[in-house]
Amino acid sequence: MSLLSVPTLLTRAVRAAKEAEFDPDIVSPGVAGFIAFAALGIGIILLGFNLVRRLRRNSYRAEVREQIEQEIAEQNGALGTAVQDPQQSSGPLSEPGSEPGPELDGEPRSEPRS
């Protein structure tokens, strides 16, 4: 296709548009447009339900974590012992005479991290 043929195609399209009658009652998206729009709406609604479900699940998990931490703190307070956080290592700055942490005793950790 050369550059000379482009204006002729454009002029033909303009002439055809001028010659054709425009009837606003005939122009519509039809059944295919309705189905596409309905599918889009249903998809957005399903995504909204999925989002709410995930947010609610995350909120419940946070509440359960807080309850567990509170129960552990109450148990430790009732026993009068301090429990060391397993994620903190007792490194070179730890108190003298204390046992080395799990990372310093030469064996890898066996408990899974969450």
N, C-alpha and C positions, 0 to 999 in steps of 0.2 A: 504494500500500500504506500503510495507516494504522498508527499505533502499537498500535491495539487488535488488529490481526490478527497481530502478531508473537508475542505470547504464545500465541495459539492454534496457530500454526505450530510453536512450540517444544514445546508440550504434545503435539501430534500426533506430532512426531518422537520424543519420549520414550516415548509409548505404543507407537509402532511398534517401537522398539528393545526394549522390555520384552516385547512379544508375540512378536517373532521369536526363534527359537532360534539360538544361536551354536554352530556346528560348527567347531572349530579345524582339521579336516582339509580343509574346503572353502576356507577363507580362505588365499589365497596370491597373490603378485604375478603369477603366471602367466608366459606366454611373453614378453609385452611387458615385464614387469619384468626378466626375465633378459636380454633383448636390451639394454635401457637400461643395466643395470648392467655388462654386458660391453662395451658401447660406451664407457662412462665409463672403465672399466679400461684398455681398449686406448688410448684417447686420452691418459690419464695416462702410460702406458708410452712412447708415441710422443713426448710432450713431454719426458720424461726423456732419451730418446736424442738429441733435438734439443739439449737443454741441454748434454749431455756433448760433443756434436760441436762446438758453438760454443765451449765452454770450452777444448777441446783446440786448436782453430784459433787462438784468441787466445793460448794459451800458446806455440804454435809460432811465431807472428808475433813475440812478444816475444823468443824465443830468437834468431830470425834478426836482429832489430834489434840485439841485443847483439853478435852475431857480426860484423855489418857495422861497428858502431861500434868494436869491438876491432880489426878489420882496418884500418880507416881510421887509428886511433890508432897502430898498428904501422907503417903506411906513412909517416905523418907523422913518427914518431920515427926511422925509418930515413933519411928525407930530411933531417931536422933543421930542418924548417920548421914554423911554426905556422900553422894554417889558421883563419881567422876564421869563427865560426859565422854562416851566412847569415841566421839569424833575428835576430841582433843587428845593430843599425845603429850606424855610427860617427857619433855625434851630436856636439853641441858640446863634449862632454867628451873627445873623442878626442885623440890625440897631435897636436901641431902638425906640419904638413907631410904628414899622411896624406891619402889620397884620401877623398872623401866616400863614404858608403855608398850602396847602390842606391836608398834612399828620398830622398836629398838631391840627386841629380844631375839631377833634373827628369824622368826617364823612369820609368815604372812598371816594376815587376818583371815579368820575362818567364817566370821559372821557376815551376812550380806548387808550392804548399805542400802538404805531406802531413800 
